Amino acid sequence: MKTKTQTLHSRYLQTKRKNKRRVISCQFILLGIFFLSWEIFSRMQWLDPLIFSMPSKVWNLMTAKIADGTLLTHASITLSETIIGFILGTAGGTLIAGILWWSPFLSKVLDPYLVVLNSMPKVALGPIIIVAFGPGMTSIIAMGVLLSIVITTLVVYNAFLQVDENYKKVLLTFGANKKQLFHYAVLPACFPTIISTLKVNVGLAWVGVIVGEFLIAKQGLGYLIIYGFQVFQFQQVMMSLIVIAILAAVMYKAIESLEKILIKRVSKS
């Protein structure tokens, strides 16, 4: 026999799963409406089919590019650059935030420089990065890192400073040193902020890599977009944008899965 608590819990889980299915269904319906409207508006000339193309033509081009292997090649190059830039930017920003937390003197010295660097348009530094790292994949990855590392540093460092003082006092009472204080109190308390930063960095890494490919790449989705504009192949432009959206969504969902795993581990501990 189920207890009343078990019955209520099972009902709660059923309601939660039902609501999740509703959300997913609505998301797919909206996506279907978007593509259907795009197709109809283009066929009726409400949208310029030369510029915006239409889903059916984009799909045909995509299947042809997949069949000859070119789309997979370009997409894999851009995806690998983005993942590397994403990891380096997030890890580097978190590391710098940890160093600033460790040294209040250093944080006070660097604070105005970080603020200025964050407010500066990073894309404007593209030519300097190309000259510094050369016209290759390294420069493209550096663009992805640059767009995410500063904002990661500022957000995570601020989260480190906002950790509840009571956590620190408990550990200090038991004789914890600064390393133990950071490991057992500060870092675990900031996991939600770090995960939120990861979600933001997905978009920033994609922007940085695509801009880098705009400037120097001879392969990749950014290159396909620029080349499509140059030769007026707007179907290729739209196809590349759709592929970028799909890959970015997959990365975002992967971060959400990581968040759930971390939450489960933290709750168990």
NORDASUL-V878646 format. One record per helix or strand of 2 or more residues. SS is the DSSP state (alpha for helix, beta for strand). FROM is the first residue (numbers start at 0). TO is the last residue. If there is no record, write none. Layout:
ss | from | to
SS | FROM | TO
SS | FROM | TO
//
This chain:
ss | from | to
alpha | 3 | 42
alpha | 48 | 51
alpha | 54 | 67
alpha | 69 | 101
alpha | 103 | 118
alpha | 121 | 132
alpha | 136 | 160
alpha | 164 | 172
alpha | 177 | 188
alpha | 190 | 215
alpha | 220 | 229
alpha | 233 | 267
//
